[in-house]
Amino acid sequence: MELKYTRPFLNKLEDIFAESDFVLRYEKGNFKAGYCVLKDMKVAVVNKYFSLEGKINCLYDILRTITLDESLLSEKNRQLYQNICNQERSN
């Protein structure tokens, strides 16, 4: 799967979080990786000062490392999430 560094693609990644039980927040912070995931609280925090490309890379990395309840996702978002997860397995 090729990442698209566009605002609509960022919106698609954000939509996956919006439909899931994870909360996505953009905050200022000193994160070494640019983001922080609090798995017990189901919160993902991304550095709000990141560029569009940086935000997309962070959200993509987060989605590859967390497990979401796919039954909460719409069909379109479920397919995108599965593509992201399958990309991780094929690497």
N, C-alpha and C positions, 0 to 999 in steps of 0.2 A: 504494500500500500504506500503510495506516494503522498507525503504531506503537502498540503496546499497552504501557503502562507498568506491567506486572505482573511478579511473580516468575516465573511460568511462561514468559512470553515471554523474559525474560532467560535462563532455563534453555535455551530453544530456541536462542538465539543462541550460548550457550556450547557447546551440543551440536555445532553446526557446527564450531567450533574443535576440539573433542575428536575429531571424526572426520577432520579434515583433518591436513595435515602442519605446520600452524602451531601454536605453543604459545601459550596465553593465560595471562598471569600478572597477578595483582592485587598491586601494590606501592605503597609510598608513594614519591612523587616530585614533582618540580617541573616538570611537563609543561605547556607553554603551552596545548596543546589538550586536556589531560586524559589523553592517551595517547601512546605512542611505539611505532612499528613498526620493527623491525629486519628488513628484508626479506631480507637475505643469510642471516641466521640463522633466519628464519621464526619470529620471536617478536613477540608483541604484548603490551605492558605497559600496563595501565590503572590509573589512580589508585584505590587501594583505599578511599579515604575519600569517593569520590563517592557521591551518592545513587543509588537505584535508577534514576531517570530519567536521571541522568548516565551511569551505566554502560551503559544500553541505547543511548543516543545515541552513545556512544563505539564500542561494538561494531558498531552499524549503520554508522557512518562508516568504520570499519576494513574491514568486509566489502565496502563499496562501492569501496574503493580497492585491495584486494589481489585477486590471482587465485588461486583454489584449484583443486586437481585434483578435479573433480566426480565422478570415478569412485570416489573414496574415501568419498563421502557416501551415506547411506541415501536412499531415494526421497523421504521426507518432508523431510529436511534439504536435499536437492538442490533441491526445489521452492521452499522458503523462500529459499535462496541465490539462485536464479534470479530470484525476485520482487524481491529486494533489488537485484540487478544491473540488472534491467530498469527499476526505478524510477529509477536513476541515468541511464539512457539517455533516459528520457522527460522528464526535467527540463531 
